[in-house]
Amino acid sequence: MDHILITKRLGEQIRTRRLNLGLTQSQLADRALLTRQKIIAIEKGALSVSIGAYARVLGALDCELRMVPAVLPTLDEIQGIFE
């Protein structure tokens, strides 16, 4: 599976968890000791963000990383590949 898709999915899951907890990006940034701009990058699945920053956010959301077998990308996720 493509590493870009993996971080994109992780960012989407982080955003969903944040919203489910009723947190703003600024509140999550405060909890994780990061900037709001870093939270934005994480939620977009940016590859330039360190694994340490992702770990801080996951900790602030009371979550952890687990390795699970990858699933095939959805049609929405591969939409731009053939254009």
C-alpha positions in Angstrom: 0.0 0.0 0.0 1.1 3.5 -0.8 2.7 5.4 2.2 0.9 8.6 1.2 -2.5 6.9 1.4 -1.6 5.5 4.9 -0.8 8.9 6.3 -3.9 10.4 4.6 -6.1 7.8 6.3 -4.4 8.4 9.7 -5.0 12.1 9.4 -8.6 11.5 8.6 -9.0 9.2 11.6 -7.3 11.8 13.8 -9.7 14.5 12.6 -12.7 12.3 13.1 -11.6 11.4 16.7 -11.0 15.1 17.4 -14.5 16.1 16.2 -16.1 13.2 18.1 -14.5 14.5 21.3 -15.8 18.0 20.5 -12.3 19.5 20.3 -11.1 22.4 18.1 -7.8 22.2 16.3 -6.5 24.8 18.7 -7.6 22.8 21.8 -6.0 19.6 20.4 -2.8 21.6 19.7 -2.7 22.8 23.3 -3.2 19.2 24.6 -0.5 17.8 22.3 1.9 20.8 22.9 2.0 21.5 19.2 0.9 24.4 17.0 -2.5 24.6 15.3 -0.6 24.6 11.9 0.9 21.3 12.9 -2.5 19.8 13.7 -3.7 21.0 10.3 -0.8 19.2 8.6 -1.4 16.1 10.6 -5.1 16.0 9.7 -4.1 16.3 6.0 -1.7 13.4 6.4 1.4 15.4 5.7 4.6 13.3 5.3 6.7 16.1 6.5 5.4 15.8 10.1 7.5 13.7 12.4 6.2 10.4 13.9 6.7 12.1 17.2 4.2 14.8 16.4 1.7 12.1 15.3 2.3 10.3 18.6 1.7 13.4 20.6 -1.6 13.9 18.9 -2.6 10.3 19.4 -1.7 10.5 23.0 -3.7 13.7 23.4 -6.7 11.9 21.9 -6.2 8.9 24.2 -5.4 6.7 21.2 -2.6 4.5 20.1 -1.3 3.1 16.8 -1.9 -0.5 15.8 -0.7 -2.4 12.8 -3.5 -3.9 10.9 -3.5 -5.4 7.4 -4.1 -2.8 4.8 -7.4 -2.7 2.8 -7.7 -1.7 -0.8 -8.1 2.0 -1.4 -11.6 3.2 -2.1 -12.6 4.8 -5.5 -12.5 8.2 -3.9 -9.0 7.6 -2.7 -7.7 6.7 -6.1 -9.8 9.2 -8.1 -6.9 11.3 -9.3 -4.5 8.5 -10.3 -5.9 8.1 -13.8 -6.5 11.7 -14.7 
